[in-house]
Amino acid sequence: MVYKLEPGKRPGYRPLKYLTRGQPADAPLWHWTGGPHTLFGSVRMFRSDVSGKTREYVLQANGFPILFQAGEDGEYKPVLAVGSHEINKCFPQVKDEPKALFLWTDLNGDSKPQADEFQRLPGTTYRADLGCGYPAPRDLTFYVEGVELKPVRFTDAGVPVYDVPSARRLPVPQHYVPVGGHLVTGVSGTSNSPRDGAYAAGHHLFADRDGKMVAKYRSNWPAVHASWSSAPGYRPGQTGRSVGELHYAGVVDTRADIGSVVAMQGNYGQSFVWSGDGLFVTPLFKDSRRSPKGWGAKEEVGADWTDVTMMGECFGGMWCRQDDGKVRYLFGRNGCQVVRVEGLDAVKRFDAGTVELKGPTAAGVAAKPEPADRVLPVPDATGRFPAFRADGDPAEWKNVPRREVKVGDDVVARVAVAHNRTHLWVLAEVEDPSPWVNTGADPKLVFKTGDALDIRLGTDRDPRAPGHLTHAPKGDYPRPKPDRTAPGVGDLRVLVAPGPKGKPPVVTAYRPVKPEAKPDEAFTFESPVKKHTFQSVAALPDVQVGVRATKAGYVVEVRLPCDRIDLRDCGPGLRVRGDVGVLWGNEAGLATERRASLFDRGPAAAVLSDTPTEAELHPAEWGVWVFE
């Protein structure tokens, strides 16, 4: 479907036109049939006059290409495809080689594959490393596993014709994206995560048009799941880092000294720009984990979107220079966003001199960071003046030290915890341009829909102090281990979020393991990736919450009865696992855009796009609370 977009005008929600009719039974390439690891669609519409006449095309750019060409009747029909019998049964089958690749071109113009229209791509093994999309080549030259497929002629209908036996083969058998006078591709490697197994970390490769490598650039956290292991933002002195590369958004000729550049779109709502010969130029947009500016409460043409994010798992996007000479970036979500990109013409090369690497850096061994402070003192507030109240006024916390919650190097909240032997008190001073908004209708899922205070607690005693499980259900249950990675008896999460308009805040307790829970307390968080069942997800009664807006955001105070959160033996000397975090939503309180915690820096700590992962508890990542 095609929609019409005009700057300053509200778009219609009816398609301007449909590109194709329903798929004919005898035309198996009429619609895209994807291969493994290329499950998310990416369509590029473009024009080209390489056939001698300007024609319109649509490229299905998921792994192997399928090219559609507009006919005289305005309908787009398939004219080219690369694939294997394993992907689409219309491709020839080769005995003992299910991944053998073939090129099909529609030589007779009927949109149906015939045996004499296939050419075998020798030596190919089906490796599609261009993610879930890549820019359309205006000259209709495709690079498939090092084979340069360049048209040798065109049919009268404008269909490109290729001669595979005479095609050039490049030294590295990869798919390539042409970027000016260079070619860009990626080569996967292996990097192990202690929790989640192997990730395909590797390098971006930059070559000349003959395939000779001129540069390579490390890619530590490509795609979705590896990006979960990345820390948000830069450390001091760090530049040029890319995270979660999903696909190639486009190629733009800057018309400046740097030449043509390519943008690779990342999993946390950024795009990363390189020159064709491997120089990192700039990121576009902001990491969704780093306090990005909101999109605005209403549509505003010409608003500055330098500091906004495309948000997590933004699988679609296109970057190009259009007919009016402007460079624009198009991406989706719940709508189509078109952003003009300025300043590329000011990018210049410079001589950086010679850099000599010595010591651990040269040897490839990173220096060990200083250990984080993993202990949070919990002072006894009994008898203090003024008395502790959950009213949003932190005056009584004057002498209680705050701990900073950071995203990268940015302080985004300050928190403190206290107790009076019968109650646990939690304070959070949060920086938030749209404070305390969450419109979630389901109390079990308020962590998906906006602002919230996130308290995690392991109520088993730390083994370094005498004691026992403070939560002791009836029966014989194993004591949770201090180094556990999975939650056990006594581990819980308390989420405090704004209630519906005019209603009190919502307070929900999440217990993955609660042997005495009633059957109706159980709840399963599920996504296409996995599912996770909690034995109890229920409202937590008798909790007091006070909230006040500030110039920078808001202050929230919470009073939790110890016997409601399994701290029945609360007092001096108690040591338990625990953490305090904050969730930030967008201006409307419809979606959570960021989360950060005092202690948790684990691979799943910043995930915002997979419900069961966001719900899970990871007690090994929490700190130790010491009750005074």
C-alpha positions as CSV (number, residue, x, y, z in Angstrom):
1,M,0.0,0.0,0.0
2,V,1.1,3.6,-0.7
3,Y,0.2,6.6,1.4
4,K,0.7,10.2,0.4
5,L,2.6,12.5,2.8
6,E,2.7,16.3,2.4
7,P,4.6,18.5,4.9
8,G,2.2,20.5,7.0
9,K,-0.9,18.5,6.0
10,R,-2.5,15.8,8.1
11,P,-2.2,12.6,6.0
12,G,-5.2,10.6,5.0
13,Y,-5.5,7.1,6.5
14,R,-6.8,5.5,3.4
15,P,-4.1,4.2,1.0
16,L,-3.4,6.3,-2.1
17,K,-3.1,3.0,-4.0
18,Y,-2.4,-0.6,-3.7
19,L,0.9,-1.8,-5.3
20,T,-0.3,-5.3,-6.1
21,R,-3.5,-7.3,-6.3
22,G,-4.0,-10.5,-4.4
23,Q,-1.3,-13.1,-5.0
24,P,-2.1,-15.4,-8.0
25,A,-1.8,-19.1,-7.2
26,D,0.6,-19.6,-10.1
27,A,2.9,-16.7,-9.2
28,P,4.8,-17.7,-6.1
29,L,7.1,-14.6,-6.1
30,W,4.2,-12.1,-6.2
31,H,4.5,-11.6,-2.5
32,W,7.6,-11.8,-0.4
33,T,8.4,-15.1,1.2
34,G,11.2,-14.6,3.7
35,G,14.0,-16.7,4.9
36,P,15.3,-17.4,8.4
37,H,16.6,-14.5,10.4
38,T,14.9,-11.9,8.1
39,L,11.5,-11.9,9.7
40,F,10.8,-8.1,9.7
41,G,9.7,-6.5,6.5
42,S,11.5,-3.7,4.8
43,V,10.3,-2.2,1.5
44,R,12.1,0.5,-0.5
45,M,10.3,2.3,-3.4
46,F,12.6,4.1,-5.9
47,R,13.0,5.2,-9.5
48,S,15.7,4.4,-11.9
49,D,16.5,5.2,-15.5
50,V,19.3,2.6,-15.9
51,S,17.1,0.7,-18.4
52,G,17.0,3.7,-20.7
53,K,13.6,4.8,-19.4
54,T,12.6,6.1,-15.9
55,R,10.7,3.3,-14.2
56,E,9.4,2.8,-10.7
57,Y,10.4,-0.1,-8.5
58,V,9.8,-1.6,-5.1
59,L,12.5,-3.7,-3.4
60,Q,11.7,-6.2,-0.7
61,A,15.0,-5.9,1.2
62,N,14.9,-8.7,3.7
63,G,18.0,-10.8,3.2
64,F,17.8,-11.7,-0.4
65,P,16.2,-9.2,-2.8
66,I,12.9,-9.5,-4.6
67,L,12.4,-6.6,-7.0
68,F,9.0,-5.4,-8.3
69,Q,8.6,-3.2,-11.3
70,A,5.6,-0.9,-12.0
71,G,3.8,-1.8,-15.2
72,E,1.8,0.5,-17.6
73,D,-1.3,-0.2,-15.5
74,G,0.5,1.0,-12.3
75,E,0.6,-2.5,-10.8
76,Y,3.9,-3.7,-9.4
77,K,4.9,-7.2,-10.5
78,P,8.0,-9.3,-9.6
79,V,10.8,-9.2,-12.1
80,L,13.8,-10.4,-10.0
81,A,14.4,-12.6,-7.0
82,V,17.3,-14.4,-5.3
83,G,16.6,-17.4,-3.1
84,S,16.8,-21.1,-2.5
85,H,14.4,-24.0,-2.5
86,E,14.6,-24.0,1.3
87,I,13.1,-20.5,1.3
88,N,10.6,-20.7,-1.5
89,K,9.7,-23.9,-3.3
90,C,9.6,-22.3,-6.7
91,F,13.4,-22.2,-6.8
92,P,15.2,-25.3,-8.2
93,Q,16.1,-28.0,-5.8
94,V,19.7,-29.2,-5.7
95,K,20.3,-32.7,-4.1
96,D,22.1,-32.4,-0.8
97,E,22.3,-28.6,-1.1
98,P,19.1,-27.1,0.3
99,K,20.7,-23.7,0.6
100,A,21.9,-23.5,-3.0
101,L,21.1,-20.0,-4.3
102,F,19.5,-19.0,-7.6
103,L,18.9,-15.8,-9.4
104,W,15.5,-15.5,-11.2
105,T,14.6,-12.8,-13.7
106,D,11.3,-12.5,-15.5
107,L,12.5,-12.8,-19.1
108,N,9.1,-13.4,-20.7
109,G,7.2,-10.8,-18.6
110,D,4.6,-13.2,-17.2
111,S,5.6,-12.8,-13.5
112,K,5.9,-16.6,-13.2
113,P,9.2,-18.5,-12.8
114,Q,10.2,-20.9,-15.6
115,A,13.1,-23.2,-15.6
116,D,15.1,-21.3,-18.2
117,E,14.8,-18.1,-16.1
118,F,16.9,-19.4,-13.2
119,Q,20.7,-19.1,-12.9
120,R,22.7,-20.9,-10.2
121,L,24.9,-18.7,-8.0
122,P,27.8,-21.1,-7.5
123,G,29.5,-21.4,-4.1
124,T,26.8,-19.6,-2.2
125,T,25.6,-20.9,1.1
126,Y,22.8,-18.5,2.1
127,R,24.3,-15.9,4.4
128,A,22.1,-12.8,4.6
129,D,24.1,-10.3,6.7
130,L,22.4,-7.1,5.8
131,G,19.8,-7.3,8.6
132,C,16.2,-6.4,8.0
133,G,16.8,-3.9,5.2
134,Y,19.2,-2.2,2.9
135,P,18.9,0.7,0.3
136,A,17.8,0.0,-3.2
137,P,20.7,0.1,-5.8
138,R,19.6,2.6,-8.4
139,D,21.8,0.8,-11.0
140,L,20.1,-2.5,-10.1
141,T,23.5,-4.0,-9.2
142,F,23.2,-6.5,-6.4
143,Y,26.1,-8.1,-4.4
144,V,25.1,-11.6,-3.2
145,E,27.8,-13.4,-1.2
146,G,30.5,-11.7,-3.1
147,V,28.9,-12.2,-6.6
148,E,28.5,-8.9,-8.4
149,L,25.2,-9.1,-10.2
150,K,25.3,-6.2,-12.7
151,P,22.8,-5.9,-15.6
152,V,24.2,-6.7,-19.0
153,R,21.1,-5.6,-20.8
154,F,17.4,-5.0,-20.4
155,T,14.3,-6.6,-22.1
156,D,11.9,-4.4,-24.0
157,A,9.8,-4.3,-20.9
158,G,12.7,-2.9,-18.8
159,V,13.5,-6.2,-16.9
160,P,17.2,-6.4,-16.1
161,V,19.1,-9.4,-17.5
162,Y,22.2,-10.8,-15.8
163,D,25.0,-13.2,-16.9
164,V,26.0,-15.1,-13.8
165,P,28.9,-17.1,-15.3
166,S,30.7,-13.8,-16.3
167,A,29.9,-12.0,-13.0
168,R,32.8,-10.8,-10.9
169,R,33.5,-12.5,-7.6
170,L,34.9,-10.4,-4.7
171,P,37.4,-11.7,-2.2
172,V,35.1,-11.7,0.8
173,P,31.9,-13.6,0.0
174,Q,29.4,-11.2,1.7
175,H,26.4,-9.1,0.7
176,Y,27.5,-5.5,0.1
177,V,25.9,-2.1,0.1
178,P,27.4,0.3,-2.4
179,V,28.4,3.6,-0.8
180,G,29.8,6.0,-3.4
181,G,33.1,4.5,-4.6
182,H,33.1,1.9,-1.8
183,L,31.3,-1.2,-0.6
184,V,30.1,-1.8,3.0
185,T,29.3,-5.1,4.6
186,G,29.4,-6.9,8.0
187,V,31.2,-10.0,9.2
188,S,30.0,-11.8,12.3
189,G,32.1,-13.0,15.1
190,T,31.4,-14.6,18.5
191,S,31.2,-12.9,21.9
192,N,29.9,-14.7,24.9
193,S,27.5,-13.3,27.5
194,P,27.6,-14.8,30.9
195,R,23.8,-15.0,31.1
196,D,22.4,-15.2,27.6
197,G,24.9,-17.3,25.5
198,A,26.7,-16.3,22.3
199,Y,26.2,-13.1,20.4
200,A,27.3,-12.5,16.9
201,A,29.6,-9.6,17.5
202,G,32.0,-8.8,14.7
203,H,33.0,-6.0,12.4
204,H,31.7,-3.6,9.7
205,L,34.0,-3.9,6.7
206,F,34.7,-1.2,4.2
207,A,36.1,-2.1,0.8
208,D,36.8,-0.4,-2.6
209,R,34.7,-1.5,-5.6
210,D,37.0,-4.4,-6.3
211,G,36.4,-5.8,-2.8
212,K,39.8,-4.8,-1.3
213,M,39.4,-4.0,2.3
214,V,40.3,-0.4,3.3
215,A,38.9,-0.3,6.9
216,K,37.0,-2.3,9.5
217,Y,35.1,-1.1,12.5
218,R,34.2,-3.1,15.6
219,S,30.5,-4.0,16.2
220,N,30.2,-5.2,19.7
221,W,26.4,-5.3,20.2
222,P,24.7,-5.9,16.8
223,A,20.9,-6.4,16.6
224,V,18.4,-6.8,19.3
225,H,19.5,-9.3,21.9
226,A,23.2,-8.4,21.9
227,S,22.3,-4.7,22.4
228,W,20.8,-5.7,25.8
229,S,24.3,-6.2,27.1
230,S,25.4,-2.7,26.2
231,A,25.6,0.1,28.7
232,P,23.7,3.2,27.6
233,G,25.7,6.2,26.4
234,Y,29.4,7.0,26.3
235,R,32.0,6.9,29.0
236,P,34.3,9.9,29.2
237,G,36.6,10.1,26.2
238,Q,34.6,7.5,24.3
239,T,33.4,8.3,20.8
240,G,32.1,6.5,17.8
241,R,30.3,3.7,19.5
242,S,27.4,1.9,17.7
243,V,24.8,-0.3,19.4
244,G,22.2,-2.7,18.1
245,E,22.6,-2.3,14.3
246,L,19.5,-3.7,12.7
247,H,19.7,-2.6,9.0
248,Y,21.1,-0.1,6.5
249,A,18.7,2.8,6.5
250,G,20.2,4.4,3.4
251,V,23.1,6.0,1.5
252,V,23.4,9.8,1.0
253,D,25.9,11.8,-1.1
254,T,26.8,14.6,1.3
255,R,28.1,16.8,-1.7
256,A,30.9,17.6,0.6
257,D,34.5,16.5,1.4
258,I,33.4,13.3,3.2
259,G,31.6,12.0,0.1
260,S,28.9,9.4,0.4
261,V,27.8,8.1,3.8
262,V,25.7,5.2,5.0
263,A,23.4,5.1,8.0
264,M,22.9,1.9,10.0
265,Q,19.8,2.0,12.3
266,G,20.2,0.7,15.8
267,N,17.9,-1.1,18.3
268,Y,17.7,1.8,20.8
269,G,16.3,4.4,18.4
270,Q,19.5,5.8,17.0
271,S,21.1,5.6,13.6
272,F,24.9,5.6,13.1
273,V,26.6,7.2,10.1
274,W,29.9,6.1,8.5
275,S,31.7,7.3,5.4
276,G,32.2,4.8,2.6
277,D,35.8,4.3,3.6
278,G,35.1,3.5,7.3
279,L,35.2,6.8,9.2
280,F,32.5,7.2,11.9
281,V,30.7,10.5,11.2
282,T,27.9,10.9,13.8
283,P,25.0,9.3,15.5
284,L,21.5,10.5,14.6
285,F,18.7,10.7,17.2
286,K,19.2,9.7,20.8
287,D,19.5,6.4,22.6
288,S,16.1,5.6,24.1
289,R,17.8,4.9,27.4
290,R,19.3,8.3,27.8
291,S,16.6,10.8,28.6
292,P,15.6,11.6,25.1
293,K,13.3,14.6,24.4
294,G,9.7,13.6,23.8
295,W,8.0,13.8,20.4
296,G,5.7,16.4,21.7
297,A,2.1,16.3,22.9
298,K,0.8,17.3,19.4
299,E,2.1,17.4,15.8
300,E,4.4,20.3,15.1
301,V,5.9,20.8,11.7
302,G,9.5,22.1,11.9
303,A,10.1,21.1,15.5
304,D,13.7,20.3,16.4
305,W,14.0,16.5,16.8
306,T,17.8,16.4,17.3
307,D,17.3,15.0,20.8
308,V,14.4,12.7,20.2
309,T,14.6,8.9,19.8
310,M,13.1,6.6,17.3
311,M,12.5,4.3,20.3
312,G,13.5,0.7,20.8
313,E,13.1,-2.0,18.1
314,C,12.4,0.5,15.4
315,F,12.8,-2.1,12.6
316,G,11.8,0.2,9.7
317,G,13.5,3.3,8.4
318,M,14.8,5.0,5.3
319,W,17.3,7.8,4.8
320,C,17.9,9.5,1.4
321,R,18.2,12.8,-0.5
322,Q,15.0,13.5,-2.2
323,D,14.2,15.3,-5.5
324,D,14.2,18.7,-3.8
325,G,17.7,18.2,-2.6
326,K,16.8,17.8,1.0
327,V,18.0,14.9,3.1
328,R,15.2,13.3,5.0
329,Y,14.9,10.4,7.5
330,L,11.6,8.5,7.5
331,F,10.7,6.1,10.3
332,G,7.6,4.6,11.8
333,R,6.1,3.5,15.0
334,N,2.4,4.2,15.4
335,G,2.6,6.6,12.5
336,C,5.0,7.8,9.9
337,Q,7.6,10.4,11.0
338,V,9.6,12.4,8.4
339,V,12.6,14.3,9.7
340,R,14.9,16.6,7.7
341,V,18.6,16.1,8.4
342,E,20.8,19.2,8.2
343,G,24.6,19.8,8.5
344,L,26.0,17.0,6.4
345,D,27.5,19.5,4.0
346,A,29.7,20.8,6.9
347,V,31.4,17.5,7.6
348,K,35.1,17.6,6.7
349,R,38.0,15.3,6.9
350,F,41.1,16.2,9.0
351,D,44.5,14.7,9.6
352,A,44.4,13.1,13.0
353,G,48.1,12.2,12.9
354,T,49.5,8.9,14.1
355,V,48.2,7.1,17.2
356,E,50.3,4.5,18.9
357,L,48.6,2.0,21.2
358,K,50.4,0.5,24.1
359,G,49.8,-1.6,27.1
360,P,46.4,-3.3,27.8
361,T,44.6,-1.4,25.0
362,A,47.1,-2.6,22.4
363,A,46.9,-6.2,23.7
364,G,43.1,-6.1,23.4
365,V,42.7,-6.4,27.2
366,A,40.4,-3.9,28.8
367,A,41.4,-2.3,32.0
368,K,39.2,-3.4,34.9
369,P,36.7,-0.8,36.1
370,E,36.5,0.3,39.7
371,P,34.0,-1.9,41.5
372,A,30.6,-0.2,42.0
373,D,29.4,0.5,45.5
374,R,26.9,-2.3,46.0
375,V,25.8,-1.5,49.6
376,L,22.9,0.7,50.5
377,P,22.6,1.7,54.2
378,V,19.0,1.7,55.4
379,P,18.9,4.0,58.5
380,D,16.4,3.6,61.4
381,A,14.0,6.5,61.3
382,T,12.3,5.6,64.6
383,G,11.8,8.7,66.7
384,R,13.2,11.1,64.1
385,F,12.0,14.6,63.9
386,P,10.3,15.7,61.8
387,A,8.4,12.4,61.6
388,F,8.5,10.5,58.3
389,R,5.3,11.1,56.3
390,A,4.4,9.9,52.8
391,D,3.4,13.3,51.5
392,G,5.9,14.1,48.7
393,D,7.8,16.6,50.9
394,P,11.3,15.2,51.6
395,A,12.1,17.5,54.5
396,E,12.4,14.6,57.0
397,W,15.0,13.0,54.7
398,K,17.4,15.9,55.2
399,N,20.0,13.8,57.0
400,V,19.6,10.6,54.9
401,P,22.2,10.4,52.2
402,R,20.9,10.1,48.6
403,R,22.2,7.6,46.1
404,E,22.4,8.6,42.4
405,V,20.7,6.7,39.7
406,K,22.5,7.2,36.4
407,V,22.0,6.5,32.8
408,G,25.5,6.6,31.4
409,D,27.1,9.6,33.1
410,D,23.8,11.5,33.5
411,V,22.1,11.6,37.0
412,V,18.4,11.0,36.4
413,A,17.2,10.3,39.9
414,R,18.3,10.3,43.5
415,V,17.0,7.7,45.9
416,A,17.1,6.8,49.6
417,V,15.6,4.0,51.8
418,A,14.8,4.0,55.5
419,H,12.9,1.9,58.1
420,N,11.2,2.2,61.4
421,R,11.1,-1.5,62.2
422,T,7.4,-1.8,61.1
423,H,7.6,0.1,57.8
424,L,10.0,0.5,54.9
425,W,10.2,4.0,53.5
426,V,11.4,4.7,50.0
427,L,12.2,8.2,48.5
428,A,12.9,9.0,44.9
429,E,13.7,12.5,43.5
430,V,13.2,12.1,39.8
431,E,14.1,14.3,36.8
432,D,11.3,14.0,34.3
433,P,9.9,16.6,31.9
434,S,6.5,15.0,31.9
435,P,6.2,14.0,35.6
436,W,4.2,11.2,37.1
437,V,2.0,10.2,34.1
438,N,0.9,6.6,33.4
439,T,-2.4,5.8,31.7
440,G,-2.1,2.0,31.9
441,A,-5.5,0.3,32.3
442,D,-4.1,-3.0,33.6
443,P,-2.3,-2.8,37.0
444,K,-0.3,-5.9,36.2
445,L,1.2,-4.2,33.1
446,V,1.8,-0.6,34.3
447,F,5.6,-1.1,33.8
448,K,4.8,-0.9,30.0
449,T,2.8,2.3,30.0
450,G,4.6,5.2,31.7
451,D,6.1,6.6,34.9
452,A,6.6,4.3,38.0
453,L,8.8,3.7,41.0
454,D,10.3,0.2,40.9
455,I,11.3,-1.5,44.2
456,R,12.9,-4.9,44.2
457,L,13.6,-6.9,47.4
458,G,15.0,-10.3,48.3
459,T,13.7,-10.9,51.8
460,D,16.0,-13.8,52.6
461,R,18.8,-12.8,54.9
462,D,22.2,-12.2,53.5
463,P,24.5,-15.1,54.6
464,R,27.1,-12.7,55.9
465,A,24.9,-11.9,58.9
466,P,23.1,-14.2,61.3
467,G,19.4,-14.8,60.7
468,H,16.9,-16.7,58.7
469,L,14.4,-16.3,56.0
470,T,12.3,-13.3,57.0
471,H,9.5,-14.8,54.8
472,A,8.8,-18.4,56.0
473,P,5.9,-20.1,54.2
474,K,4.5,-23.3,55.6
475,G,6.3,-26.4,54.4
476,D,9.9,-27.3,53.6
477,Y,11.3,-24.9,50.9
478,P,15.0,-24.5,50.0
479,R,16.6,-21.3,51.2
480,P,17.5,-19.0,48.2
481,K,21.2,-19.0,47.4
482,P,23.0,-15.6,47.6
483,D,24.5,-16.0,44.1
484,R,21.2,-17.1,42.5
485,T,20.4,-15.8,39.0
486,A,16.8,-16.9,39.2
487,P,14.4,-15.6,41.8
488,G,13.3,-17.7,44.8
489,V,11.0,-17.6,47.8
490,G,10.9,-14.1,49.2
491,D,12.0,-12.3,46.1
492,L,9.5,-9.7,45.0
493,R,9.0,-6.5,43.1
494,V,6.8,-3.6,44.1
495,L,5.7,-1.3,41.4
496,V,4.2,2.1,42.4
497,A,2.5,4.0,39.5
498,P,0.0,6.8,39.1
499,G,-3.6,5.7,39.2
500,P,-6.4,6.7,36.8
501,K,-7.3,10.3,36.9
502,G,-8.7,11.2,40.3
503,K,-7.8,7.8,41.8
504,P,-5.0,6.8,44.2
505,P,-1.7,5.4,42.9
506,V,-1.6,1.8,41.8
507,V,0.7,-0.5,43.9
508,T,1.3,-4.0,42.6
509,A,3.5,-6.8,44.1
510,Y,5.1,-9.3,41.7
511,R,6.3,-12.6,43.3
512,P,7.8,-15.2,40.9
513,V,7.7,-17.8,43.7
514,K,5.0,-17.8,46.3
515,P,4.0,-21.4,47.3
516,E,0.9,-20.3,49.3
517,A,-0.5,-18.1,46.4
518,K,-4.0,-18.7,45.3
519,P,-4.5,-19.9,41.7
520,D,-6.1,-16.7,40.6
521,E,-2.9,-14.8,41.6
522,A,-0.8,-16.4,38.9
523,F,-0.1,-14.4,35.8
524,T,1.9,-15.2,32.7
525,F,3.8,-12.5,30.8
526,E,4.2,-13.5,27.2
527,S,5.7,-12.3,23.9
528,P,6.6,-13.9,20.6
529,V,10.1,-14.5,22.1
530,K,9.2,-16.2,25.3
531,K,6.9,-16.3,28.3
532,H,7.4,-16.1,32.1
533,T,4.9,-17.1,34.8
534,F,4.7,-15.4,38.2
535,Q,2.9,-17.4,41.0
536,S,1.5,-14.1,42.3
537,V,0.8,-10.7,40.8
538,A,-1.6,-8.8,43.0
539,A,-2.4,-5.4,44.5
540,L,-0.4,-4.6,47.6
541,P,-2.7,-3.1,50.3
542,D,-2.0,-0.6,53.1
543,V,0.7,1.3,51.1
544,Q,0.9,5.1,51.5
545,V,2.2,7.1,48.5
546,G,2.9,10.9,48.3
547,V,3.9,12.7,45.1
548,R,4.8,16.3,44.5
549,A,5.9,18.0,41.2
550,T,9.2,19.9,41.2
551,K,10.8,22.1,38.6
552,A,12.9,19.2,37.4
553,G,10.3,16.5,37.7
554,Y,8.7,15.0,40.8
555,V,9.3,13.6,44.3
556,V,7.7,10.4,45.4
557,E,7.6,8.9,48.9
558,V,6.3,5.5,49.7
559,R,5.5,3.8,53.0
560,L,5.4,0.0,52.8
561,P,4.2,-2.2,55.8
562,C,7.0,-4.7,56.5
563,D,4.6,-7.5,57.0
564,R,3.1,-6.9,53.6
565,I,6.4,-7.3,51.9
566,D,7.7,-10.3,53.9
567,L,10.0,-8.3,56.1
568,R,8.5,-9.7,59.3
569,D,11.9,-9.6,61.1
570,C,12.9,-6.0,60.1
571,G,15.5,-4.4,62.4
572,P,19.1,-3.4,62.9
573,G,21.6,-5.9,61.4
574,L,19.4,-7.2,58.7
575,R,21.1,-7.6,55.3
576,V,19.0,-8.3,52.2
577,R,19.2,-8.1,48.5
578,G,17.5,-5.0,47.0
579,D,17.3,-2.3,44.4
580,V,15.4,0.8,43.5
581,G,14.6,1.9,40.0
582,V,12.6,4.4,38.0
583,L,10.5,4.1,34.9
584,W,9.9,7.0,32.6
585,G,7.0,7.2,30.1
586,N,6.3,9.5,27.2
587,E,4.4,12.8,27.6
588,A,1.0,11.1,27.3
589,G,1.8,8.2,29.7
590,L,1.1,5.7,27.0
591,A,4.5,3.9,26.7
592,T,7.5,3.4,28.9
593,E,10.5,4.9,27.1
594,R,13.3,4.4,29.7
595,R,14.2,2.5,32.9
596,A,17.2,2.8,35.2
597,S,18.1,1.3,38.6
598,L,20.6,2.1,41.3
599,F,22.4,-1.3,41.1
600,D,21.1,-3.4,38.2
601,R,23.3,-3.0,35.1
602,G,22.6,-6.5,33.7
603,P,21.7,-7.3,30.1
604,A,18.0,-7.0,30.6
605,A,18.1,-3.8,32.7
606,A,17.2,-1.4,29.9
607,V,14.9,-3.7,27.8
608,L,11.7,-2.0,26.8
609,S,10.4,-4.1,24.0
610,D,9.8,-7.6,25.4
611,T,7.2,-7.9,28.2
612,P,8.4,-11.1,29.9
613,T,12.0,-9.8,29.9
614,E,10.8,-6.5,31.5
615,A,8.9,-8.4,34.2
616,E,11.6,-10.8,35.2
617,L,13.6,-10.4,38.4
618,H,17.4,-10.8,38.5
619,P,18.5,-10.8,42.2
620,A,22.1,-11.4,41.3
621,E,22.2,-7.9,39.8
622,W,20.8,-6.2,43.0
623,G,22.8,-4.6,45.7
624,V,22.8,-5.4,49.5
625,W,20.7,-3.3,51.8
626,V,22.1,-3.0,55.4
627,F,19.5,-2.1,58.0
628,E,20.9,0.1,60.8
